[in-house]
Amino acid sequence: MSENESCDFPRASRTICPDIRVSFEFFPPKTVAMEATLWESIFRLAPLRPSFVSVTYGAGGTTRERTHATVARIARETIVKPAAHLTCVAATRDEIDEIVKGYWEAGVRHIVALRGDPQDGVGAKFRPHPQGYENSAALVAGVRRIADFEVSVSAYPERHPESASVEADVDVLKAKIDAGATRAITQFFFENECYLRYLDKVRSKGVDIPIIPGIVPVQSFKQTANFAARAGASVPQWLADRFEGLDDDPQTRRLVAATVAAEQVLDLVDRGVRDFHFYTMNRADLVYAICHLLGLRPNPEQKAA
């Protein structure tokens, strides 16, 4: 190469945005080993200054105590704001109200209010407790009646599996907003057009709260496909092709997963999206890598706890 020849590489076409906001979802651990993994992930991601981190709530309230313990510890020991998932399933209004009051007393100011899955499992019909909240909108109203919580709710770009139509699904979302919801977080999706079409539809119906896209890095394609089938989320063939033959090759699978998720997020950034909610599966590495690509950096003067 001569002195006059340039050795500069082409610059990336995307510009990293400094105003990206992220949040992370975790689930309460079942074992000592899982608890160690969870807290390693929380402390790894906390310095990225997420808007909040949420902790899920098992079907039928099966993780009620563990969810509360995890959320309370996050509030007590870390710099991040925790959000507690709460459902209508298998509890009276009085029982749920006591849980909500307990969160307020523990310093938690954000609830993710969900109807919850039927106790009888996949395919069963939801039946509210005779003395319970009948649906997620009623739960939102109950939470807001108790204290001035921030309340997030779910949204479904590809329609909730039990909804008769997309229009009916949007009506349910509007009812939750009328009850006091301040943010919606979507079910995960892989085709960005699904989210963008949904966003256009709900905006045309007068919905003006933030609708945050839910992003799931594919830790296991088989597991993710099973989750998608239960949640009504489609799995495109191109995604299956990306992971074909990698069941016994976890190292390559992680590299592919990071690439796929980064492509999806950066495409949404190009389209003006600035908020993202990551379903972490209690694993930090993939999510941390994606956040790095978005331009998020830990503050060297700020520690997780």
N, C-alpha and C positions, 0 to 999 in steps of 0.2 A: 504494500500500500504506500502510495506516495505521500509527501507532506501535504499536498493539496486535497487529498481525498478525505472525505468526512467519515468518521467512525461512529457518528451518532445513530442510535436506534430510533425507529419511529415511535412517536409518543402515543400513549393510549388515547383512544377517542373520547373516553369518558372523563369527566371532571369530578373529582371527589368533592362531595358537598359537606361543608362544616356543620350544617344544621340537621344532620340525621339524628333521630331519636329511636332508641331501641328499648325493648322490654323482654324479659325472659320468663319462661314457665318451667317449673320443676314439679316433681311429685314427691310425696312424703316417703321416706325410706322404710323398707320392711325388715331389714337386717342391719347388723352392725357394719358389715362391709358396705352395704348400700348407703348407709348414713355417711360413711367416710367419703365415698365417691360424691355424694350430694354436696357436702360442705367444701370439698376441694373445688367443685364446679362453681359454687356460689362465690367463694373467695377469689377464684380466677376471673370471673366475669364482673364482679362488683366494681373494680377500678375503672371499668368502661363507663361508669355513671349511667346505668339504665334508668329510665323513667320510673320503673317499678319492677319487681319480680313477683310472680304469682305462684301459689302452691295449690295443687289440685285436691279434689275431694272425691274419695272413692264411691263407687256405686252403692246406693243405699246407706250412705254415711259411714261406710266401713273403715274409713281412715280419719274419722272426725277428730279423735284425740291426737293422732300423729300430725294431721294437718295443722291443728291449733299449736302444737308444740313447736313445729318447724317455723310457722309464721311468727310466733312470739319470739323465738330465738333470733330470727332475722331482724326483727324490730329492735331487739335488745343488744345484739352484738355486731351488727354491720351498719354501713353507711347508707344502704339502699332502703327504699320504701317498699314494704311487703304488701301484697294483695292476697286475701284469703278467698279461695273458692268456697261457695256455699250452694247447696241444692235444696229442693223441696221434698226430697224422697225420704220416706220412713221417719218422719218427725212431725210433731204437732207445731202449731204456730208458737206456742209458749216455749217449746224446747228450742226452736230456731231463734226466737227473740233473745233467749238467754245466751246462746252462742254469739249472736251479734253484739250484745252488750259486753260479753267477755272480750271480744276482739277490741272494742273501743277502749276498755279498761287496760288492755295490753299495749295500747298505743298504735293500733292498726287503724288506718283511716280509709282503706280501700277494700271493697268487696267485689268479687266476680260472682254475680248472681246468675245461677243456671237452674233450669228445671230439674235436670239430672236424668240419668238412664233408669228405666224400669228395674225394679228389684229382681224380676224374673228373668232378666237377661235379654240378649239380642232377639228381636222379633216380638217381644212381649209388648202389650199395650200399657202405657203409663196410667197409673191410677193414683190420684192424690190421696194422701192420708186424710181420713174423715175430718180430723181437726187441724189439718195442715194447710199450707199455702197451695192453692189449686194450680198455679202455673208460675212461670218466671216473672211475668209482669206483676203479679200479686206479691211475689217475693221482693222484687225491687221496691215496690211501694212500702212494704213492711220494713225493709232495711232503712229507707230514707225517713220513715216515721220515727225510728228509734234515735237516729243521730245523723249528722250531716256528713255521711260517708260519700266518697267518690264511688260510683257503681258502674262497673263494666258488665256488658252482656255479650252473648254470642251472636254471630251473624253467619249466614251460609251462602256463599257465592253460587253454589250449585244446588241450592235448595235443601232444607232439612229433610231427611228420609221420610218423616211422617207428614210433611206438608203436602196438601193437595196440589199446590201450584206455587210458582215463584211469587205470584201476587199475594197469595195467602201468607207466605213466609214473610214478605215485606210488611204485611199488616201486623204480624206478630212482633216484628222488630219495632214498629211504630208504637204499639201498645206498651212495650218495655220503656221506650223513650218518654212517652206520656206519663209513665209511672215514676220517672225520675232518673233513668239511666243516663250516664254522662259520656260513655264511650262504648263502642262495639268492637269486638275482636273477632276476626273471621276464622272459620274452620280452615285448615290448611288446604292449599290447592297447588297445582303444578303448571297450569296454563294461565298466564297472567291476564289473558283476554277475559277469562271467567270473572276475575275480580273487577276488572275495569268496566265490563258490561254491568255487573251488579252495582258498582258504585254509581254509574250513570242512572240506573233504574231507581235506586233509593233516593238519590238526590232529586230526581224528577218528582218524587212523592213527598218532598218537603223534609226529608231527613237531613239534618245538618250537623249532627254530632260526628266526631272522628270515627271512621271505619278503618280500623288498623288491620292490615293484612297479616295473617298468621302464616309463618314459614316453618317448615319442618325439614331439617337436614336429614337425609336418608341414612340412618345408622345401619338398618337392615332392610333391604328391599322387600323381602317377604313379610316382615312384620308391618312395615309401612303400608303395603298393599292391603293387608288384613284390616288395619285401622281405617283405611280409606273406604273399604267396602262397607264397614259398619257405619261410617259417618256420612256416606253419600257423596264422597269425593272421588272424582274420576282419576284413573292412573293411565296416562297416555302411553301408547306403544313405544314412542321414542324414549320414554323414561325406562321402561322395561328393557329395551335394547341396550341402554347405557350400562345396566347392571348385569347383563347376561353373562354367565360363566364366572361370576365373582363371589359365589356363595362361600367358597373355601379360600378366598384371597382377601382377607380383611384389610391389608395395607393398601392394595389398589382400590378396594371399595371405598375406603375413606377419602382417597384422593379424588375419585370420581364424584363422591357425594359433595365434597367441598366445591368442586367445579360447578356441578349442577345448581346448587343453592346460590352460589355467588352469581352465576349467570342470571338466575331468576331475580335476585334482589337488585342487581345493577341495572337490569332492564326496567324494573319498576322505578328506580331512581331516575333513569333517563326520561320516564314518563311523569315525573313530578312528585312521586311518592317520597315522603320523608320519615314516616313512622313505620316500624316493623316490630312484630311480636314473634319471638322465636320459641318454638317447642323444643326444648333442649334435650329431652329424654335423660336429664341429669348428667349429660356429658358436655363438657365445656369446649373441647378442642375445635370441633367443626364450627361452632358458633363464634368462637373467638377469632378464628381465621376469617370468617365472613365479615365480621365487624372490622377487622383490620383492613380488609379490602375496601370497605366503605369509608375508611379514613378515621375511624375511631381509635384513639390511643389512650392508654391509661395515664392518669396524672401522676407523675413520679412523686409528688408530694402528698398524694391521697392514697391511703391504704384501705383495704376492704373492711377492716375492723379496727 
